[in-house]
Amino acid sequence: MKNNIAKITLMFLIAMSFGLTAKASSEYAGTSASAFLKLGTGAPTAQAMGNAYTALSEGTQALFWNPAGAATNTTREVQISHMQWFEGVGDSSLAYIQPMGRTMLGVTLRYLRLNDLEFRDDMGIPQDWAGAVMQDFVASVSLSRSFFNALDLGATAKYINENNVNVRHINAAFDVGAKLRLFSNKLVLGVMGQNLGDTDEVPSAVRGGAAINTKYFTVAGEVVDYVDDKVRYGVGLAIHIPEELVQVAQFDIRIGYYNRDNTGFAEDGTIADKMGLDTTSKVSLGFGFYSSEVFGYGLGLDYAMMPFGALGTAHQLAVRLQF
């Protein structure tokens, strides 16, 4: 037993060193390209909980956040998601996990697009534009595996094709992550290096977080340091209504806080405005449900709402199927 604990601790420290290496290589502050990689597409649970998801990540949503979280899957899982951002920006994704013995293989596809935007020259005169304004595509492959029923490790390779106003850039990036599950998963620690690569081309980051899980609630916190931004933090709370209580599905109600910059005051009459969230860009809300038996399959749905003050309100919805 002592040998196993020592091995777990050593492997977790090795995983953490990947993140520290990423930070050491990006001490300078600058502006990275491919900023859309920060949006959190494919993980509405993370967005609803204030981006505090590195320790909580699981299933297909983990492929977009911390691939180590996919290591505990025991079945195949597919997810489709869509996020409606501001000014007509749409961001859709598809994810799949395939168990291969004790190793999980995950693949994702993501497509962000903006078809209409008003262009003006230096004099403020409107300009004609034909074609899509943004067409950004990301494909990824992930591998993850559990060790000693307590340590989860994962890695992701990304192909990034960014096409903005007919200017194309192709880049590669990598994620490496780890989760340490303690006390029968009641306490979980997570760490990862995200978007590791050329820091002029991708927004590399180091993330670390912790979560406390109980039958009826989960509390999570996280700190993230992007190469082109100041240190940010997020906290989240999920209240669980277990499946056996309602005999239909497990329901989750989620709320989060993330210390992003303020973005002004919204007076657009949207749902966020009506809920009194017209002056904040830091609070997020969401819900989810999961049923283990829908015609013999596991079915889940997750939704997140992110108010951004004067910019508007973003929404993301994901549906996943286990089989």
HUMO-V363269 format. One line per field, one symbol per residue. psi: psi as a letter, one per 20 degrees, with the letter a starting at -180 (. if undefined). burial: b if it has 9 or more other C-alpha atoms within 8 Angstrom, else e. Layout:
psi: ???
burial: ???
//
This chain:
psi: ghgggggggghhhghhhgghggghilhqpaoqalhiiihkqimhgghhkkjmihhipqbhhhhifoihiihjqirqpqqpqppobqkjppoqqpqppopncipppqqqppopqoippppqahjjpqqqpprqgpnpppqqpqpqqqpkkhppqqqpppppopnoljoppprqrqqprqpopqlljhppqqqqpplpboiihqnqqpqqrqqpprhiqppqqqppoqhkrrpqqqqqppppoqhihijgrppppqqrpplrqqkappljjrhhghjjkijqjhqqqrrqqppinnkjrppqppqqpnplchhapqqppqpqpp.
burial: eeeeeeebeebbeebbebbbebbeebeeeeebebbeeeebbbbbbbbbbbbbbbbbbbbbbbbbbbbbbbbbbeebbbbbbbbbbbebbbbbbbbbbbbeeebbbbbbbbbbbbbeeeebeeeeeeeeeeebbbbbbbbbbbbbbbeeebbbbbbbbbbbbbbbeeeeeebbbbbbbbbbbbeeebbbbbbbbbbbbebbbbbbbbbbbbbbbeeebbbbbbbbbbbbeeebbbbbbbbbbbbeebeebbbbbbbbbbeeebbbbbeeeeebbbeebbbbbbbbbbbbbbbbeeeebbbbbbbbbbbbbbbbbbbbbbbbbbe
//
